Amino acid sequence: MTYSSIIPLLSGYDPEDVEYVEHSLRIRNDDGREEITKKKVPIVNDNLTEEDFLIMIYKFKQSTQALGWDTGKLLLSKFKMNNES
């Protein structure tokens, strides 16, 4: 059985053309080893397309889970970092 998409998606998103904010979390365990988790989230600007915005939201959501951002104040401050003024 073969499947085909209902709505074809032709992506115009090029990750090379996007600026990113890199977020990181450093955790030192009981043995003194340090683990670093890094996530890159695209910066939103005036030239973004709907696809660019959806990708930014997707990457931001991944970062919230991986880096443990779970309070409203922290989420807002991190979200603002990904919006170009």
mmCIF file of the N, C-alpha and C atoms, coordinates in Angstrom:
data_MODEL
# 
_entry.id   MODEL 
# 
loop_
_atom_site.group_PDB 
_atom_site.id 
_atom_site.type_symbol 
_atom_site.label_atom_id 
_atom_site.label_alt_id 
_atom_site.label_comp_id 
_atom_site.label_asym_id 
_atom_site.label_entity_id 
_atom_site.label_seq_id 
_atom_site.pdbx_PDB_ins_code 
_atom_site.Cartn_x 
_atom_site.Cartn_y 
_atom_site.Cartn_z 
_atom_site.occupancy 
_atom_site.B_iso_or_equiv 
_atom_site.pdbx_formal_charge 
_atom_site.auth_seq_id 
_atom_site.auth_comp_id 
_atom_site.auth_asym_id 
_atom_site.auth_atom_id 
_atom_site.pdbx_PDB_model_num 
ATOM 1   N N  . MET A 1 1  ? 0.841  -1.165 0.000  1.00 0.00 ? 1  MET A N  1 
ATOM 2   C CA . MET A 1 1  ? 0.000  0.000  0.000  1.00 0.00 ? 1  MET A CA 1 
ATOM 3   C C  . MET A 1 1  ? 0.900  1.246  0.000  1.00 0.00 ? 1  MET A C  1 
ATOM 4   N N  . THR A 1 2  ? 0.592  2.187  -0.844 1.00 0.00 ? 2  THR A N  1 
ATOM 5   C CA . THR A 1 2  ? 1.369  3.423  -0.891 1.00 0.00 ? 2  THR A CA 1 
ATOM 6   C C  . THR A 1 2  ? 0.509  4.585  -0.419 1.00 0.00 ? 2  THR A C  1 
ATOM 7   N N  . TYR A 1 3  ? 1.171  5.564  0.142  1.00 0.00 ? 3  TYR A N  1 
ATOM 8   C CA . TYR A 1 3  ? 0.494  6.744  0.639  1.00 0.00 ? 3  TYR A CA 1 
ATOM 9   C C  . TYR A 1 3  ? 1.021  7.972  -0.073 1.00 0.00 ? 3  TYR A C  1 
ATOM 10  N N  . SER A 1 4  ? 0.168  8.915  -0.274 1.00 0.00 ? 4  SER A N  1 
ATOM 11  C CA . SER A 1 4  ? 0.608  10.198 -0.809 1.00 0.00 ? 4  SER A CA 1 
ATOM 12  C C  . SER A 1 4  ? 0.015  11.296 0.059  1.00 0.00 ? 4  SER A C  1 
ATOM 13  N N  . SER A 1 5  ? 0.713  12.406 0.112  1.00 0.00 ? 5  SER A N  1 
ATOM 14  C CA . SER A 1 5  ? 0.240  13.503 0.952  1.00 0.00 ? 5  SER A CA 1 
ATOM 15  C C  . SER A 1 5  ? -0.982 14.161 0.315  1.00 0.00 ? 5  SER A C  1 
ATOM 16  N N  . ILE A 1 6  ? -1.842 14.652 1.164  1.00 0.00 ? 6  ILE A N  1 
ATOM 17  C CA . ILE A 1 6  ? -3.044 15.332 0.685  1.00 0.00 ? 6  ILE A CA 1 
ATOM 18  C C  . ILE A 1 6  ? -2.675 16.724 0.179  1.00 0.00 ? 6  ILE A C  1 
ATOM 19  N N  . ILE A 1 7  ? -1.853 17.423 0.948  1.00 0.00 ? 7  ILE A N  1 
ATOM 20  C CA . ILE A 1 7  ? -1.403 18.753 0.564  1.00 0.00 ? 7  ILE A CA 1 
ATOM 21  C C  . ILE A 1 7  ? 0.105  18.695 0.361  1.00 0.00 ? 7  ILE A C  1 
ATOM 22  N N  . PRO A 1 8  ? 0.565  18.841 -0.866 1.00 0.00 ? 8  PRO A N  1 
ATOM 23  C CA . PRO A 1 8  ? 2.014  18.790 -1.075 1.00 0.00 ? 8  PRO A CA 1 
ATOM 24  C C  . PRO A 1 8  ? 2.683  20.019 -0.460 1.00 0.00 ? 8  PRO A C  1 
ATOM 25  N N  . LEU A 1 9  ? 3.803  19.801 0.182  1.00 0.00 ? 9  LEU A N  1 
ATOM 26  C CA . LEU A 1 9  ? 4.547  20.895 0.799  1.00 0.00 ? 9  LEU A CA 1 
ATOM 27  C C  . LEU A 1 9  ? 5.855  21.090 0.059  1.00 0.00 ? 9  LEU A C  1 
ATOM 28  N N  . LEU A 1 10 ? 5.976  22.228 -0.546 1.00 0.00 ? 10 LEU A N  1 
ATOM 29  C CA . LEU A 1 10 ? 7.226  22.606 -1.189 1.00 0.00 ? 10 LEU A CA 1 
ATOM 30  C C  . LEU A 1 10 ? 7.874  23.621 -0.277 1.00 0.00 ? 10 LEU A C  1 
ATOM 31  N N  . SER A 1 11 ? 8.902  23.209 0.392  1.00 0.00 ? 11 SER A N  1 
ATOM 32  C CA . SER A 1 11 ? 9.526  24.053 1.396  1.00 0.00 ? 11 SER A CA 1 
ATOM 33  C C  . SER A 1 11 ? 10.425 25.102 0.764  1.00 0.00 ? 11 SER A C  1 
ATOM 34  N N  . GLY A 1 12 ? 10.244 26.331 1.217  1.00 0.00 ? 12 GLY A N  1 
ATOM 35  C CA . GLY A 1 12 ? 11.127 27.410 0.816  1.00 0.00 ? 12 GLY A CA 1 
ATOM 36  C C  . GLY A 1 12 ? 12.086 27.763 1.932  1.00 0.00 ? 12 GLY A C  1 
ATOM 37  N N  . TYR A 1 13 ? 12.055 26.987 3.005  1.00 0.00 ? 13 TYR A N  1 
ATOM 38  C CA . TYR A 1 13 ? 12.879 27.260 4.179  1.00 0.00 ? 13 TYR A CA 1 
ATOM 39  C C  . TYR A 1 13 ? 14.302 26.819 3.922  1.00 0.00 ? 13 TYR A C  1 
ATOM 40  N N  . ASP A 1 14 ? 15.240 27.734 4.125  1.00 0.00 ? 14 ASP A N  1 
ATOM 41  C CA . ASP A 1 14 ? 16.661 27.415 3.978  1.00 0.00 ? 14 ASP A CA 1 
ATOM 42  C C  . ASP A 1 14 ? 17.352 27.740 5.295  1.00 0.00 ? 14 ASP A C  1 
ATOM 43  N N  . PRO A 1 15 ? 17.765 26.735 6.070  1.00 0.00 ? 15 PRO A N  1 
ATOM 44  C CA . PRO A 1 15 ? 18.364 26.988 7.377  1.00 0.00 ? 15 PRO A CA 1 
ATOM 45  C C  . PRO A 1 15 ? 19.649 27.813 7.308  1.00 0.00 ? 15 PRO A C  1 
ATOM 46  N N  . GLU A 1 16 ? 20.269 27.867 6.141  1.00 0.00 ? 16 GLU A N  1 
ATOM 47  C CA . GLU A 1 16 ? 21.489 28.667 5.990  1.00 0.00 ? 16 GLU A CA 1 
ATOM 48  C C  . GLU A 1 16 ? 21.190 30.166 5.965  1.00 0.00 ? 16 GLU A C  1 
ATOM 49  N N  . ASP A 1 17 ? 19.955 30.537 5.616  1.00 0.00 ? 17 ASP A N  1 
ATOM 50  C CA . ASP A 1 17 ? 19.575 31.949 5.512  1.00 0.00 ? 17 ASP A CA 1 
ATOM 51  C C  . ASP A 1 17 ? 19.002 32.512 6.807  1.00 0.00 ? 17 ASP A C  1 
ATOM 52  N N  . VAL A 1 18 ? 19.024 31.720 7.862  1.00 0.00 ? 18 VAL A N  1 
ATOM 53  C CA . VAL A 1 18 ? 18.360 32.105 9.111  1.00 0.00 ? 18 VAL A CA 1 
ATOM 54  C C  . VAL A 1 18 ? 19.398 32.371 10.201 1.00 0.00 ? 18 VAL A C  1 
ATOM 55  N N  . GLU A 1 19 ? 19.152 33.419 10.985 1.00 0.00 ? 19 GLU A N  1 
ATOM 56  C CA . GLU A 1 19 ? 19.986 33.665 12.161 1.00 0.00 ? 19 GLU A CA 1 
ATOM 57  C C  . GLU A 1 19 ? 19.360 32.935 13.344 1.00 0.00 ? 19 GLU A C  1 
ATOM 58  N N  . TYR A 1 20 ? 20.197 32.506 14.271 1.00 0.00 ? 20 TYR A N  1 
ATOM 59  C CA . TYR A 1 20 ? 19.728 31.721 15.404 1.00 0.00 ? 20 TYR A CA 1 
ATOM 60  C C  . TYR A 1 20 ? 20.183 32.331 16.728 1.00 0.00 ? 20 TYR A C  1 
ATOM 61  N N  . VAL A 1 21 ? 19.411 32.043 17.768 1.00 0.00 ? 21 VAL A N  1 
ATOM 62  C CA . VAL A 1 21 ? 19.842 32.273 19.144 1.00 0.00 ? 21 VAL A CA 1 
ATOM 63  C C  . VAL A 1 21 ? 20.164 30.894 19.694 1.00 0.00 ? 21 VAL A C  1 
ATOM 64  N N  . GLU A 1 22 ? 21.341 30.762 20.296 1.00 0.00 ? 22 GLU A N  1 
ATOM 65  C CA . GLU A 1 22 ? 21.703 29.475 20.885 1.00 0.00 ? 22 GLU A CA 1 
ATOM 66  C C  . GLU A 1 22 ? 21.441 29.524 22.384 1.00 0.00 ? 22 GLU A C  1 
ATOM 67  N N  . HIS A 1 23 ? 20.635 28.607 22.857 1.00 0.00 ? 23 HIS A N  1 
ATOM 68  C CA . HIS A 1 23 ? 20.320 28.473 24.276 1.00 0.00 ? 23 HIS A CA 1 
ATOM 69  C C  . HIS A 1 23 ? 21.057 27.253 24.804 1.00 0.00 ? 23 HIS A C  1 
ATOM 70  N N  . SER A 1 24 ? 21.528 27.323 26.042 1.00 0.00 ? 24 SER A N  1 
ATOM 71  C CA . SER A 1 24 ? 22.220 26.167 26.597 1.00 0.00 ? 24 SER A CA 1 
ATOM 72  C C  . SER A 1 24 ? 21.913 26.011 28.081 1.00 0.00 ? 24 SER A C  1 
ATOM 73  N N  . LEU A 1 25 ? 22.090 24.794 28.538 1.00 0.00 ? 25 LEU A N  1 
ATOM 74  C CA . LEU A 1 25 ? 21.889 24.450 29.944 1.00 0.00 ? 25 LEU A CA 1 
ATOM 75  C C  . LEU A 1 25 ? 23.073 23.605 30.379 1.00 0.00 ? 25 LEU A C  1 
ATOM 76  N N  . ARG A 1 26 ? 23.742 24.039 31.456 1.00 0.00 ? 26 ARG A N  1 
ATOM 77  C CA . ARG A 1 26 ? 24.879 23.290 32.007 1.00 0.00 ? 26 ARG A CA 1 
ATOM 78  C C  . ARG A 1 26 ? 24.443 22.643 33.322 1.00 0.00 ? 26 ARG A C  1 
ATOM 79  N N  . ILE A 1 27 ? 24.717 21.356 33.420 1.00 0.00 ? 27 ILE A N  1 
ATOM 80  C CA . ILE A 1 27 ? 24.394 20.612 34.635 1.00 0.00 ? 27 ILE A CA 1 
ATOM 81  C C  . ILE A 1 27 ? 25.645 19.863 35.079 1.00 0.00 ? 27 ILE A C  1 
ATOM 82  N N  . ARG A 1 28 ? 26.004 20.037 36.337 1.00 0.00 ? 28 ARG A N  1 
ATOM 83  C CA . ARG A 1 28 ? 27.144 19.312 36.907 1.00 0.00 ? 28 ARG A CA 1 
ATOM 84  C C  . ARG A 1 28 ? 26.583 18.197 37.791 1.00 0.00 ? 28 ARG A C  1 
ATOM 85  N N  . ASN A 1 29 ? 26.986 16.966 37.503 1.00 0.00 ? 29 ASN A N  1 
ATOM 86  C CA . ASN A 1 29 ? 26.473 15.842 38.288 1.00 0.00 ? 29 ASN A CA 1 
ATOM 87  C C  . ASN A 1 29 ? 27.312 15.639 39.551 1.00 0.00 ? 29 ASN A C  1 
ATOM 88  N N  . ASP A 1 30 ? 26.960 14.658 40.335 1.00 0.00 ? 30 ASP A N  1 
ATOM 89  C CA . ASP A 1 30 ? 27.641 14.391 41.608 1.00 0.00 ? 30 ASP A CA 1 
ATOM 90  C C  . ASP A 1 30 ? 29.117 14.025 41.437 1.00 0.00 ? 30 ASP A C  1 
ATOM 91  N N  . ASP A 1 31 ? 29.480 13.477 40.280 1.00 0.00 ? 31 ASP A N  1 
ATOM 92  C CA . ASP A 1 31 ? 30.870 13.099 40.014 1.00 0.00 ? 31 ASP A CA 1 
ATOM 93  C C  . ASP A 1 31 ? 31.723 14.277 39.562 1.00 0.00 ? 31 ASP A C  1 
ATOM 94  N N  . GLY A 1 32 ? 31.093 15.436 39.406 1.00 0.00 ? 32 GLY A N  1 
ATOM 95  C CA . GLY A 1 32 ? 31.818 16.612 38.949 1.00 0.00 ? 32 GLY A CA 1 
ATOM 96  C C  . GLY A 1 32 ? 31.856 16.766 37.436 1.00 0.00 ? 32 GLY A C  1 
ATOM 97  N N  . ARG A 1 33 ? 31.241 15.834 36.726 1.00 0.00 ? 33 ARG A N  1 
ATOM 98  C CA . ARG A 1 33 ? 31.173 15.946 35.264 1.00 0.00 ? 33 ARG A CA 1 
ATOM 99  C C  . ARG A 1 33 ? 30.118 16.972 34.883 1.00 0.00 ? 33 ARG A C  1 
ATOM 100 N N  . GLU A 1 34 ? 30.419 17.726 33.859 1.00 0.00 ? 34 GLU A N  1 
ATOM 101 C CA . GLU A 1 34 ? 29.484 18.745 33.397 1.00 0.00 ? 34 GLU A CA 1 
ATOM 102 C C  . GLU A 1 34 ? 28.874 18.309 32.070 1.00 0.00 ? 34 GLU A C  1 
ATOM 103 N N  . GLU A 1 35 ? 27.555 18.374 31.994 1.00 0.00 ? 35 GLU A N  1 
ATOM 104 C CA . GLU A 1 35 ? 26.845 18.062 30.762 1.00 0.00 ? 35 GLU A CA 1 
ATOM 105 C C  . GLU A 1 35 ? 26.222 19.349 30.251 1.00 0.00 ? 35 GLU A C  1 
ATOM 106 N N  . ILE A 1 36 ? 26.354 19.584 28.959 1.00 0.00 ? 36 ILE A N  1 
ATOM 107 C CA . ILE A 1 36 ? 25.807 20.793 28.350 1.00 0.00 ? 36 ILE A CA 1 
ATOM 108 C C  . ILE A 1 36 ? 24.799 20.396 27.283 1.00 0.00 ? 36 ILE A C  1 
ATOM 109 N N  . THR A 1 37 ? 23.598 20.951 27.390 1.00 0.00 ? 37 THR A N  1 
ATOM 110 C CA . THR A 1 37 ? 22.563 20.761 26.377 1.00 0.00 ? 37 THR A CA 1 
ATOM 111 C C  . THR A 1 37 ? 22.422 22.077 25.634 1.00 0.00 ? 37 THR A C  1 
ATOM 112 N N  . LYS A 1 38 ? 22.508 22.026 24.304 1.00 0.00 ? 38 LYS A N  1 
ATOM 113 C CA . LYS A 1 38 ? 22.391 23.237 23.487 1.00 0.00 ? 38 LYS A CA 1 
ATOM 114 C C  . LYS A 1 38 ? 21.269 23.077 22.479 1.00 0.00 ? 38 LYS A C  1 
ATOM 115 N N  . LYS A 1 39 ? 20.529 24.150 22.281 1.00 0.00 ? 39 LYS A N  1 
ATOM 116 C CA . LYS A 1 39 ? 19.468 24.194 21.280 1.00 0.00 ? 39 LYS A CA 1 
ATOM 117 C C  . LYS A 1 39 ? 19.555 25.517 20.540 1.00 0.00 ? 39 LYS A C  1 
ATOM 118 N N  . LYS A 1 40 ? 19.361 25.474 19.233 1.00 0.00 ? 40 LYS A N  1 
ATOM 119 C CA . LYS A 1 40 ? 19.341 26.680 18.420 1.00 0.00 ? 40 LYS A CA 1 
ATOM 120 C C  . LYS A 1 40 ? 17.913 26.937 17.958 1.00 0.00 ? 40 LYS A C  1 
ATOM 121 N N  . VAL A 1 41 ? 17.461 28.191 18.150 1.00 0.00 ? 41 VAL A N  1 
ATOM 122 C CA . VAL A 1 41 ? 16.113 28.584 17.757 1.00 0.00 ? 41 VAL A CA 1 
ATOM 123 C C  . VAL A 1 41 ? 16.234 29.745 16.776 1.00 0.00 ? 41 VAL A C  1 
ATOM 124 N N  . PRO A 1 42 ? 15.536 29.658 15.636 1.00 0.00 ? 42 PRO A N  1 
ATOM 125 C CA . PRO A 1 42 ? 15.608 30.743 14.657 1.00 0.00 ? 42 PRO A CA 1 
ATOM 126 C C  . PRO A 1 42 ? 15.069 32.059 15.224 1.00 0.00 ? 42 PRO A C  1 
ATOM 127 N N  . ILE A 1 43 ? 15.673 33.154 14.778 1.00 0.00 ? 43 ILE A N  1 
ATOM 128 C CA . ILE A 1 43 ? 15.218 34.488 15.166 1.00 0.00 ? 43 ILE A CA 1 
ATOM 129 C C  . ILE A 1 43 ? 14.120 34.926 14.203 1.00 0.00 ? 43 ILE A C  1 
ATOM 130 N N  . VAL A 1 44 ? 13.044 35.438 14.748 1.00 0.00 ? 44 VAL A N  1 
ATOM 131 C CA . VAL A 1 44 ? 11.928 35.939 13.949 1.00 0.00 ? 44 VAL A CA 1 
ATOM 132 C C  . VAL A 1 44 ? 12.218 37.387 13.558 1.00 0.00 ? 44 VAL A C  1 
ATOM 133 N N  . ASN A 1 45 ? 12.027 37.696 12.279 1.00 0.00 ? 45 ASN A N  1 
ATOM 134 C CA . ASN A 1 45 ? 12.190 39.078 11.836 1.00 0.00 ? 45 ASN A CA 1 
ATOM 135 C C  . ASN A 1 45 ? 11.038 39.480 10.923 1.00 0.00 ? 45 ASN A C  1 
ATOM 136 N N  . ASP A 1 46 ? 11.120 40.655 10.347 1.00 0.00 ? 46 ASP A N  1 
ATOM 137 C CA . ASP A 1 46 ? 10.031 41.180 9.518  1.00 0.00 ? 46 ASP A CA 1 
ATOM 138 C C  . ASP A 1 46 ? 9.844  40.435 8.205  1.00 0.00 ? 46 ASP A C  1 
ATOM 139 N N  . ASN A 1 47 ? 10.830 39.693 7.770  1.00 0.00 ? 47 ASN A N  1 
ATOM 140 C CA . ASN A 1 47 ? 10.763 39.015 6.474  1.00 0.00 ? 47 ASN A CA 1 
ATOM 141 C C  . ASN A 1 47 ? 10.325 37.558 6.582  1.00 0.00 ? 47 ASN A C  1 
ATOM 142 N N  . LEU A 1 48 ? 9.805  37.149 7.725  1.00 0.00 ? 48 LEU A N  1 
ATOM 143 C CA . LEU A 1 48 ? 9.501  35.737 7.893  1.00 0.00 ? 48 LEU A CA 1 
ATOM 144 C C  . LEU A 1 48 ? 8.252  35.325 7.138  1.00 0.00 ? 48 LEU A C  1 
ATOM 145 N N  . THR A 1 49 ? 8.248  34.087 6.722  1.00 0.00 ? 49 THR A N  1 
ATOM 146 C CA . THR A 1 49 ? 7.081  33.491 6.082  1.00 0.00 ? 49 THR A CA 1 
ATOM 147 C C  . THR A 1 49 ? 6.324  32.683 7.141  1.00 0.00 ? 49 THR A C  1 
ATOM 148 N N  . GLU A 1 50 ? 5.171  32.180 6.768  1.00 0.00 ? 50 GLU A N  1 
ATOM 149 C CA . GLU A 1 50 ? 4.403  31.342 7.692  1.00 0.00 ? 50 GLU A CA 1 
ATOM 150 C C  . GLU A 1 50 ? 5.208  30.097 8.070  1.00 0.00 ? 50 GLU A C  1 
ATOM 151 N N  . GLU A 1 51 ? 5.916  29.549 7.095  1.00 0.00 ? 51 GLU A N  1 
ATOM 152 C CA . GLU A 1 51 ? 6.721  28.354 7.356  1.00 0.00 ? 51 GLU A CA 1 
ATOM 153 C C  . GLU A 1 51 ? 7.857  28.665 8.334  1.00 0.00 ? 51 GLU A C  1 
ATOM 154 N N  . ASP A 1 52 ? 8.513  29.816 8.153  1.00 0.00 ? 52 ASP A N  1 
ATOM 155 C CA . ASP A 1 52 ? 9.581  30.225 9.068  1.00 0.00 ? 52 ASP A CA 1 
ATOM 156 C C  . ASP A 1 52 ? 9.056  30.322 10.498 1.00 0.00 ? 52 ASP A C  1 
ATOM 157 N N  . PHE A 1 53 ? 7.878  30.931 10.646 1.00 0.00 ? 53 PHE A N  1 
ATOM 158 C CA . PHE A 1 53 ? 7.300  31.103 11.975 1.00 0.00 ? 53 PHE A CA 1 
ATOM 159 C C  . PHE A 1 53 ? 6.962  29.752 12.610 1.00 0.00 ? 53 PHE A C  1 
ATOM 160 N N  . LEU A 1 54 ? 6.398  28.837 11.834 1.00 0.00 ? 54 LEU A N  1 
ATOM 161 C CA . LEU A 1 54 ? 6.068  27.508 12.361 1.00 0.00 ? 54 LEU A CA 1 
ATOM 162 C C  . LEU A 1 54 ? 7.321  26.756 12.789 1.00 0.00 ? 54 LEU A C  1 
ATOM 163 N N  . ILE A 1 55 ? 8.389  26.888 12.021 1.00 0.00 ? 55 ILE A N  1 
ATOM 164 C CA . ILE A 1 55 ? 9.646  26.231 12.382 1.00 0.00 ? 55 ILE A CA 1 
ATOM 165 C C  . ILE A 1 55 ? 10.200 26.826 13.665 1.00 0.00 ? 55 ILE A C  1 
ATOM 166 N N  . MET A 1 56 ? 10.120 28.156 13.813 1.00 0.00 ? 56 MET A N  1 
ATOM 167 C CA . MET A 1 56 ? 10.593 28.797 15.042 1.00 0.00 ? 56 MET A CA 1 
ATOM 168 C C  . MET A 1 56 ? 9.796  28.292 16.246 1.00 0.00 ? 56 MET A C  1 
ATOM 169 N N  . ILE A 1 57 ? 8.482  28.222 16.114 1.00 0.00 ? 57 ILE A N  1 
ATOM 170 C CA . ILE A 1 57 ? 7.640  27.728 17.220 1.00 0.00 ? 57 ILE A CA 1 
ATOM 171 C C  . ILE A 1 57 ? 8.000  26.279 17.550 1.00 0.00 ? 57 ILE A C  1 
ATOM 172 N N  . TYR A 1 58 ? 8.189  25.449 16.535 1.00 0.00 ? 58 TYR A N  1 
ATOM 173 C CA . TYR A 1 58 ? 8.554  24.048 16.743 1.00 0.00 ? 58 TYR A CA 1 
ATOM 174 C C  . TYR A 1 58 ? 9.890  23.936 17.481 1.00 0.00 ? 58 TYR A C  1 
ATOM 175 N N  . LYS A 1 59 ? 10.897 24.679 17.025 1.00 0.00 ? 59 LYS A N  1 
ATOM 176 C CA . LYS A 1 59 ? 12.224 24.639 17.659 1.00 0.00 ? 59 LYS A CA 1 
ATOM 177 C C  . LYS A 1 59 ? 12.170 25.207 19.075 1.00 0.00 ? 59 LYS A C  1 
ATOM 178 N N  . PHE A 1 60 ? 11.360 26.252 19.282 1.00 0.00 ? 60 PHE A N  1 
ATOM 179 C CA . PHE A 1 60 ? 11.224 26.834 20.620 1.00 0.00 ? 60 PHE A CA 1 
ATOM 180 C C  . PHE A 1 60 ? 10.598 25.815 21.573 1.00 0.00 ? 60 PHE A C  1 
ATOM 181 N N  . LYS A 1 61 ? 9.580  25.111 21.115 1.00 0.00 ? 61 LYS A N  1 
ATOM 182 C CA . LYS A 1 61 ? 8.929  24.089 21.945 1.00 0.00 ? 61 LYS A CA 1 
ATOM 183 C C  . LYS A 1 61 ? 9.910  22.971 22.304 1.00 0.00 ? 61 LYS A C  1 
ATOM 184 N N  . GLN A 1 62 ? 10.737 22.555 21.350 1.00 0.00 ? 62 GLN A N  1 
ATOM 185 C CA . GLN A 1 62 ? 11.764 21.544 21.647 1.00 0.00 ? 62 GLN A CA 1 
ATOM 186 C C  . GLN A 1 62 ? 12.714 22.056 22.727 1.00 0.00 ? 62 GLN A C  1 
ATOM 187 N N  . SER A 1 63 ? 13.088 23.318 22.648 1.00 0.00 ? 63 SER A N  1 
ATOM 188 C CA . SER A 1 63 ? 14.000 23.905 23.629 1.00 0.00 ? 63 SER A CA 1 
ATOM 189 C C  . SER A 1 63 ? 13.365 23.959 25.009 1.00 0.00 ? 63 SER A C  1 
ATOM 190 N N  . THR A 1 64 ? 12.074 24.289 25.083 1.00 0.00 ? 64 THR A N  1 
ATOM 191 C CA . THR A 1 64 ? 11.415 24.373 26.391 1.00 0.00 ? 64 THR A CA 1 
ATOM 192 C C  . THR A 1 64 ? 11.465 23.030 27.100 1.00 0.00 ? 64 THR A C  1 
ATOM 193 N N  . GLN A 1 65 ? 11.293 21.965 26.339 1.00 0.00 ? 65 GLN A N  1 
ATOM 194 C CA . GLN A 1 65 ? 11.308 20.632 26.931 1.00 0.00 ? 65 GLN A CA 1 
ATOM 195 C C  . GLN A 1 65 ? 12.722 20.194 27.293 1.00 0.00 ? 65 GLN A C  1 
ATOM 196 N N  . ALA A 1 66 ? 13.668 20.401 26.392 1.00 0.00 ? 66 ALA A N  1 
ATOM 197 C CA . ALA A 1 66 ? 15.043 19.939 26.620 1.00 0.00 ? 66 ALA A CA 1 
ATOM 198 C C  . ALA A 1 66 ? 15.760 20.732 27.708 1.00 0.00 ? 66 ALA A C  1 
ATOM 199 N N  . LEU A 1 67 ? 15.427 22.023 27.831 1.00 0.00 ? 67 LEU A N  1 
ATOM 200 C CA . LEU A 1 67 ? 16.144 22.885 28.765 1.00 0.00 ? 67 LEU A CA 1 
ATOM 201 C C  . LEU A 1 67 ? 15.364 23.164 30.046 1.00 0.00 ? 67 LEU A C  1 
ATOM 202 N N  . GLY A 1 68 ? 14.167 22.596 30.150 1.00 0.00 ? 68 GLY A N  1 
ATOM 203 C CA . GLY A 1 68 ? 13.402 22.694 31.390 1.00 0.00 ? 68 GLY A CA 1 
ATOM 204 C C  . GLY A 1 68 ? 12.801 24.062 31.668 1.00 0.00 ? 68 GLY A C  1 
ATOM 205 N N  . TRP A 1 69 ? 12.449 24.795 30.617 1.00 0.00 ? 69 TRP A N  1 
ATOM 206 C CA . TRP A 1 69 ? 11.794 26.088 30.814 1.00 0.00 ? 69 TRP A CA 1 
ATOM 207 C C  . TRP A 1 69 ? 10.325 25.816 31.106 1.00 0.00 ? 69 TRP A C  1 
ATOM 208 N N  . ASP A 1 70 ? 9.913  26.035 32.352 1.00 0.00 ? 70 ASP A N  1 
ATOM 209 C CA . ASP A 1 70 ? 8.550  25.654 32.700 1.00 0.00 ? 70 ASP A CA 1 
ATOM 210 C C  . ASP A 1 70 ? 7.766  26.717 33.464 1.00 0.00 ? 70 ASP A C  1 
ATOM 211 N N  . THR A 1 71 ? 8.293  27.929 33.561 1.00 0.00 ? 71 THR A N  1 
ATOM 212 C CA . THR A 1 71 ? 7.529  28.989 34.205 1.00 0.00 ? 71 THR A CA 1 
ATOM 213 C C  . THR A 1 71 ? 7.210  30.076 33.181 1.00 0.00 ? 71 THR A C  1 
ATOM 214 N N  . GLY A 1 72 ? 6.107  30.734 33.375 1.00 0.00 ? 72 GLY A N  1 
ATOM 215 C CA . GLY A 1 72 ? 5.674  31.757 32.433 1.00 0.00 ? 72 GLY A CA 1 
ATOM 216 C C  . GLY A 1 72 ? 6.687  32.867 32.242 1.00 0.00 ? 72 GLY A C  1 
ATOM 217 N N  . LYS A 1 73 ? 7.272  33.348 33.329 1.00 0.00 ? 73 LYS A N  1 
ATOM 218 C CA . LYS A 1 73 ? 8.233  34.443 33.243 1.00 0.00 ? 73 LYS A CA 1 
ATOM 219 C C  . LYS A 1 73 ? 9.472  34.015 32.445 1.00 0.00 ? 73 LYS A C  1 
ATOM 220 N N  . LEU A 1 74 ? 9.964  32.827 32.698 1.00 0.00 ? 74 LEU A N  1 
ATOM 221 C CA . LEU A 1 74 ? 11.131 32.316 31.981 1.00 0.00 ? 74 LEU A CA 1 
ATOM 222 C C  . LEU A 1 74 ? 10.802 32.086 30.507 1.00 0.00 ? 74 LEU A C  1 
ATOM 223 N N  . LEU A 1 75 ? 9.657  31.493 30.234 1.00 0.00 ? 75 LEU A N  1 
ATOM 224 C CA . LEU A 1 75 ? 9.252  31.255 28.849 1.00 0.00 ? 75 LEU A CA 1 
ATOM 225 C C  . LEU A 1 75 ? 9.142  32.565 28.075 1.00 0.00 ? 75 LEU A C  1 
ATOM 226 N N  . LEU A 1 76 ? 8.552  33.576 28.691 1.00 0.00 ? 76 LEU A N  1 
ATOM 227 C CA . LEU A 1 76 ? 8.402  34.869 28.024 1.00 0.00 ? 76 LEU A CA 1 
ATOM 228 C C  . LEU A 1 76 ? 9.757  35.494 27.735 1.00 0.00 ? 76 LEU A C  1 
ATOM 229 N N  . SER A 1 77 ? 10.667 35.459 28.694 1.00 0.00 ? 77 SER A N  1 
ATOM 230 C CA . SER A 1 77 ? 11.983 36.058 28.477 1.00 0.00 ? 77 SER A CA 1 
ATOM 231 C C  . SER A 1 77 ? 12.746 35.333 27.369 1.00 0.00 ? 77 SER A C  1 
ATOM 232 N N  . LYS A 1 78 ? 12.650 34.013 27.324 1.00 0.00 ? 78 LYS A N  1 
ATOM 233 C CA . LYS A 1 78 ? 13.333 33.248 26.279 1.00 0.00 ? 78 LYS A CA 1 
ATOM 234 C C  . LYS A 1 78 ? 12.684 33.470 24.914 1.00 0.00 ? 78 LYS A C  1 
ATOM 235 N N  . PHE A 1 79 ? 11.354 33.579 24.889 1.00 0.00 ? 79 PHE A N  1 
ATOM 236 C CA . PHE A 1 79 ? 10.649 33.816 23.632 1.00 0.00 ? 79 PHE A CA 1 
ATOM 237 C C  . PHE A 1 79 ? 11.029 35.182 23.063 1.00 0.00 ? 79 PHE A C  1 
ATOM 238 N N  . LYS A 1 80 ? 11.161 36.169 23.929 1.00 0.00 ? 80 LYS A N  1 
ATOM 239 C CA . LYS A 1 80 ? 11.547 37.520 23.483 1.00 0.00 ? 80 LYS A CA 1 
ATOM 240 C C  . LYS A 1 80 ? 12.929 37.513 22.849 1.00 0.00 ? 80 LYS A C  1 
ATOM 241 N N  . MET A 1 81 ? 13.810 36.632 23.297 1.00 0.00 ? 81 MET A N  1 
ATOM 242 C CA . MET A 1 81 ? 15.159 36.543 22.720 1.00 0.00 ? 81 MET A CA 1 
ATOM 243 C C  . MET A 1 81 ? 15.122 36.132 21.254 1.00 0.00 ? 81 MET A C  1 
ATOM 244 N N  . ASN A 1 82 ? 14.060 35.452 20.841 1.00 0.00 ? 82 ASN A N  1 
ATOM 245 C CA . ASN A 1 82 ? 13.950 34.969 19.476 1.00 0.00 ? 82 ASN A CA 1 
ATOM 246 C C  . ASN A 1 82 ? 13.117 35.879 18.578 1.00 0.00 ? 82 ASN A C  1 
ATOM 247 N N  . ASN A 1 83 ? 12.826 37.065 19.078 1.00 0.00 ? 83 ASN A N  1 
ATOM 248 C CA . ASN A 1 83 ? 12.083 38.033 18.283 1.00 0.00 ? 83 ASN A CA 1 
ATOM 249 C C  . ASN A 1 83 ? 12.934 39.274 18.096 1.00 0.00 ? 83 ASN A C  1 
ATOM 250 N N  . GLU A 1 84 ? 13.282 39.533 16.853 1.00 0.00 ? 84 GLU A N  1 
ATOM 251 C CA . GLU A 1 84 ? 14.114 40.685 16.544 1.00 0.00 ? 84 GLU A CA 1 
ATOM 252 C C  . GLU A 1 84 ? 13.283 41.962 16.649 1.00 0.00 ? 84 GLU A C  1 
ATOM 253 N N  . SER A 1 85 ? 13.794 42.935 17.346 1.00 0.00 ? 85 SER A N  1 
ATOM 254 C CA . SER A 1 85 ? 13.052 44.193 17.510 1.00 0.00 ? 85 SER A CA 1 
ATOM 255 C C  . SER A 1 85 ? 13.226 45.083 16.313 1.00 0.00 ? 85 SER A C  1 
# 
